[in-house]
Amino acid sequence: MTYVYADSTAVLGPLATYAEPHCYDLCAEHSERLTAPRGWEVVRLLDGSAPAQPSGDDLEALANAVREAARPQERAAEAGGAARAADPMEVARRGHLRVLRSPDN
């Protein structure tokens, strides 16, 4: 929140990313209840930080991750065997995570 005295306006926007001398960060409850002096205008800028609804791609990626985690380890090891042979640094694999050998060894 900041004030523009010349325009008699209080401006509410997203949280500051750095310290500003005449700006104040407010919690959601206080920013909703803010009132300005008589004759002043309150401008509320949307910051786009509201949680977005999951897209179809997000839900599909989640379903694929759950399927991968539910696969028996033997089948997962067989599927990852070709990748392990191609990458000599890879020691083990669990789902989409890989354990890599230290380059010092």
N, C-alpha and C positions, 0 to 999 in steps of 0.2 A: 504494500500500500504506500502510496505517496500522495502528496497534495500539490496541486497547481494553483497557487494563490491568485495569480493574475486572472485565471479563468473561473475561479470559485468552484474547483472540481477536485474530488477525491478519486484516485484511480486505483483499482484493485486488479492486480495481475498475478502471474505466476511467482513462485518463490524466487528470491534473488539468488544469483549464482556467485555474487561477490558482495562485499560490504559497500553499502552506499550510505552517505551521511544522513539523508532525509527520507530513507525508505524503511519500512517496517514490515517484517514477516508476521502474518497472522495465521492462526490455525483455522481450519475449515469452519468451525462453529462461530468464531468471532467474525470471520470475513462475511458470513451470511447475515449476521445481525448488525453489521456496521451501518450507522446512520451518519450523515454529514450535517454540518450546521445549516440552519434555515437559509434558503436561497442558494445553496450549493447543489451541485449535481454529483452523483456517484456513477462512475463508469467502471463496469466490470468486464475485464478482458478474459476471454477463455484461453486457457493454456494448453488444452488438449491432453492433459495428464490423466483424464478419466480412464479407467481400465477399458480396454477395447474388448469387444465380444470376440470369441474365438472364431476363426474362419474355418471353412471346410478343410483347407490344407493343414491347419493346426490340429484339427481333430483326427485327420488321417495320419499325421505324423505321430500323434499320441497312440493311436491304435496300433501302428506298426511297431512302436517301441515296446508296447505291452506284449505283442505277439513275439517279438524277438526275445524278450526277457523270459517268456514262458517256454521257449524251446528247450528241449533237453540239451545238456552241455555237449554230449557226444555229437549230435547233429550240428550244433554251433561250431564245434571244433573242426568237423569235416568241411563245413562251409568256409571257415576261416583258414583252412590249411593251404589253399592256393595263395592267399594273400600273404601268409606267413613265409612261404617259400620265396615269394617275390621280394619281401622286405627282410633282410638279414638282421635288422635291428629289433624286429618284433619278437618278443619272448612268449607272450601269451595274449589271449583275447577273451573278453567277456562281453557279449553283446556288441555294442558299438565302441567299447573302450578297449584300448590296446596297452599292453605293458611293453615298454621299449628298453632295450639294453643300453646301459650308459655308454656314451661314445668313448670314455676313457679306457674301458675294458677291452 
